[in-house]
Amino acid sequence: MRMSVGVDLHKSQFTVYWRSDDGITGRDERYPTTNDGYRR
């Protein structure tokens, strides 16, 4: 299964969204813009 990834960067957090190319499966996760958030 192929996936597309999008990243939305803000001052205090960023959101990463994964979506399968068939458009059926998707998920998003939010992380703080800290060293720990970037590592995760």
QUIKATA-V818376 format. One record per pair of residues at least 24 apart in sequence whose ideal C-beta (glycine too) atoms are under 10 Angstrom apart, sorted by sequence separation. I is the first residue (numbers start at 1). J is the second residue. If there is no record, write none. Layout:
# QUIKATA-V818376
i=I j=J
i=I j=J
This chain:
# QUIKATA-V818376
i=1 j=25
i=3 j=27
i=7 j=31
i=9 j=33
i=13 j=37
i=14 j=38
i=16 j=40
i=12 j=37
